[in-house]
Each structure stands twice: as structure tokens, then as C-alpha cells.
Amino acid sequence: MGKPLIPAQRRERIQEFLAIHQIARTADLMNLLETSEATVRRDLEWLEQKGILERTHGGAILNQRIIFEQEYQQRAQHFPEEKKLIGELAASLIEEGDIVFVNSGTTATQVLQHIRRDSRITIFTNNVNAALELGDAGFHYYLTGGEFQSRSNSLAGRFALDNLNMVFANKVILGVDGVSLKHGCTVPTNQEAEVVRKMIERTKGQVIVVADHSKWGAVSNFPVANISEIDKLVSDDGFGREAMKDLSEHAVEVLLARNEKI
């Protein structure tokens, strides 16, 4: 065993480890730093106070900060196969007779594209891109109306909120930019956040979040839901087992979309 590291050295190594792995278990950090569990916990607490990481069950995750909203087409290029599988699995959760809110975003678009065309359901969405692609879908769907948001191909604002106030749904399926135990679900713009919060408020049933594994630990600008408000999270096979355990302790059911061809 070498010379014990001073606190600054330990915390630097923790940050280096997280930069590579995104997630760190307390046991791994104890081995890396050759120190006690109590010392690791103190270092993680210090780093969390600085906003560098977020402590989880048995370790920590890197606090990834999302400041700017990317263009829709840019986001569509990130994990396209995973988003397709997530959309297919999430769409299968919609049952005959459901009234469902679906928001904007590339993963939410995949949900809409995978709904069975002969379904006897009704969809309300602010997702302009999906509506353009659905055409004569075979099921009922309504656009919320509102001011067009060019970066996200979505609708928002007072008109959208007023129209949502006229409906109750029994399910809401939400694409978000970040999912975090501490900060919950977050999106990059206040306009989208207002719509999402209204959708949750007007839902008398399950709140389902769709997010690929890269969204875990990410934090964007505007919170829309606490972890306790989520019933299900649909993600892909890259979602970590420790993260699943953390969410299960908060009564969130995690469903993983798997590529059966692999």
C-alpha cells in the first residue's frame, strides 16, 4: 500500500473515474483509492455539494449538465436504434380505450410511430414532427395547438395549455432530456416544461417516461417531475443494473427494450 492520498487527490481520481465510467460503486472507489468506505462517502458528499456528481444507492453517478436544447435532427441521430426499440415497447403499454398524452422529442416520436394503426385509442400531443409522419393513422389523434417551437418541432404556450385543460388522460408518455434521482425529470426549455407539467396534472393514471440510457444522471434546465411521480421508465439494454435498483427503491418500474436479433 502506497502513501495515503490527501482529500484533493482522492476527489480528483473519483472525478477521473466518473469521466470514464459515468457510474461508480463505493466498493470500486474503495479499491481505487485504497481507503475506507467512510472516507469514500465523505468525498462523494463533498463532490455532490459541488454539483459534480449525484450520490446513489451504493455509489455515485456523474452529474451531466445539459444547458442548451439541440436541434431535433441532431437529437434524432443519438442512439436511433435504442430509441426505436424503446418506442416500440412503450407503444405496447397503450391499451384499447386509452386516452394518452404524448409530448415532443425524438423518443416520444418513436412511441407514436409504433402505435398499432387499428387501435381504438385517442392521442393528444404537442409533437408536430410525429403528426406530420402519422398521416391517416387509423386512431384518433389531436394536436394541442400553440406556438410553434422550431428547435424541437413542438407546440407550446398558453393556447396549448388551455386546450390540455379541457382533457383528462389515463396515461401520459413523456420523453425527457435528463433523469436523476435527486433532480427528477428535466427538459431544456420552459415552454416544453409547462406543457409536460400540464400533461402530468391532467393525467389520472400512469406516468410513463421514455429515455435512452444516456439520459440517466443528466440534468437539464427545467424540472417537470420528481422521481416519486413516475410509475414506469422505459429505457434500453444499456441502462445500468445499479440504476434500476435505485429506481425500484423509489417504486419506479423499469422496462428495458432489448434487441432480440443480437
N, C-alpha and C positions, 0 to 999 in steps of 0.2 A: 504493500500500500504506500503510495507516494505522500507527499506533503499535502495536508488538507487544504482545500480551496477556500479562499475568502468569499464572502457573500456575492460580491460583484462578479467574480469568476464563475461561480455556480450559476448565477442568473443569466450570464451571457451564454453559457453552454446549454442551458434549458431553452433559451431562445433559438440557438443554432439548431438544436434537435427538433424543435417545433417547426422551424422554417423548412426542414426537410420532410418531416413526417406528418405535420399538421396536428397530430394527436400524440399525447404522451401518457403512459401509465406511470403511476407513482413508483411501482416496482422497477420499471426501466430506468427512471431517473435516479433512483437509489443506487443502482448498479453503475450508471454512468458517472455519477458524482462521488461514489464511494462514501455515502453518508447515510444518516438515519432517515426514517420516514418523517419524523417530526421536523427535521431540518428542511426536507423537500417541501413539506406542507407550508412551512413559513415562507420559503422562497416563492412558491406558487401564489400564496396570498399576497405577497408584495407585488409580484408581477401583475396579478389581477387588478390590484388597486391602481396600477399604472395604465391599465387598459390594454395590456399586451396579450393577455390570454384570459380564458374563462375556465374556472375550475369545474370539473365534472366528477361523476362517480368514479373514484379510483384513479384520477389523473387530471388532465387539462387538455384543452383544445386551443389552437391559435385563434386569436380574435382577428378575423379578416374583415377589414372595413371597406364597405362599398360606398363610395361618395357620389359618383356620377351614374346616371342612367345611360346604359348603352343603347344604340340604335337596335330596333327589333331584329334586323337581318344579322347584326353582329351576334346577338344573343342566340339566334337560331342555329349558328354554327357551333355552339358549345354543346358537346355531348348529345348530338342529334339522335343516335340510336337509343341511348338511355331514355331520352325524353319520349320517344315513340313508344317504347315498352311501358313506361310509366303511364302515358296517356291511355294505352290500351287497357291496362289493369284498372286504372281509376274509372274509366268509362264502364267497366263491368260492374262497378258498385252502384250504378244508376239502375233503379228498378221501375217496372211498369207503374205508371201513375204518378211518378215523382215530378215535383216542380223543383228545378235546380238553378241556383245562381252559379255562374262561372265567370271569373274575371279575365283580365288580359294576360298576355305573356306567352312565351313560346311553348311551355309545357302545358298550360291551360288550353292552348290551341290544339295540341295533340289529343287532349281529352275529347274535345268537341269533334274532332275528325274521326275518332274511333267509336262514337256512339252508333249503335245499330240503327240503320235507317228506317226500319219499320217499328221503332219503339213508340209506345204511346206515352210520351213524356212532354214536358214543357221546359224549355231552357230560356233563362234571361241572362244576357251577357253584355258587357261593355267592350267586347273583343271584336273590333272591326275586321281584323285580318281573317279570323275564323268564319265570320258571317259571309265574307266575300267568297271563301272557298267552299262553304257548305252548299250554297245554291238551294235547290229544292231538296232539302234534307230528308223529308218524309216524316219528321217530327216537328212539333211546333217550337219555334224559337223567336225571341224578341230581342231587339237591340234596346239598350236603356235610353238611347238618345244622349245628348250632351255635347260639350265642346270637344272637338277632335284633338287628340294628343298625337302629334306626328311621330315622335320618337318611339312610342310604344304601340302605335296603331290601335288606340283605345279611345273611349269616350269617358268624360268626367265632368265635374262641375254641378251646379245647382239643378239643372234640368235632369241629369242622370239620377241625382239623389232623390228628387221629388218623385220621379217615376218608380224608383225602387220602394219608396214609401207606400205605394199602392199594392204591393205584393208581399205575400208570405211564402217562403220556400221551405221544403222539408229537408233539403241538403244544400250545402254550398261547397264548391270545389275551387280551391284557391292556389294559384301559382304565386310564389313569393321569391324575393331575392336573397333572403337570409333566414336561417332557423337557428336559434340559440336558446339554451336553457335559461339563461339569465335575461336576455332581451326579447325572447319570443320570436314571432314572425315579423319581418320588416320588409318594406319596399322603398324604392329610391325617391318617389315623388309624393308630395302631399295630396295631389289630385287623385292619384290611384289609391292612396291610403284612405281617403274619405269614402271612396266607393266600396273598398273592401270592408271597412268597418260597418258601413251601412248594410252590406250584404250579410254579414255575420249577425248584426242586430235583427234583421228581418228573417232569419232562419230559425225555424222551430224544429230542429233536428241536428243531424251530424254536420260537423265542420271537418272537411277533408282537405288536407294540404298536399299539394304535389310539388316535389322538389328533388332534383338530382343530388347525388352525394356531395357535390362541391358546395352546395348551399349550407351544409352543416357547419356551424361555427362562424358563418358570415353574418355581418350586421350592417344593414343599410340605414338610411336616414330616418324613416318614419315607421314606428311600431303600429301593427294592425291587430295583433292578437297575442295574448300570453300563452305559454305552453299549456296551461290548465284549460284553455278554451278549445284546444284541438282534440278531436276524437280519433282521427286517423292521419297518419303520414304515409304517403305512397312515394317510394324512392326506388333506386336501382340497386343492383347487387354490390356496388362499390360502397354502400353505406356501412359504416363500421359497426361491429357487434357491441362494442362498449357504448356507442351512441344509442343503439337500440335498447340496451339495458337502462341507460339514463332515462330515456323517454318512457319506457314501460313503468318505471318507478313514479312517473307523473301521469299514469293511466292513459298514455297515448299508444294506440296500437300501430305498429309499423308493418307495412306491407311492402315486400321487395319484388319488383318486376324483374324477372330473370329471362335471359335469352336461352331458350330451350335448344337452339341449334348448336350451341357451343358444347 
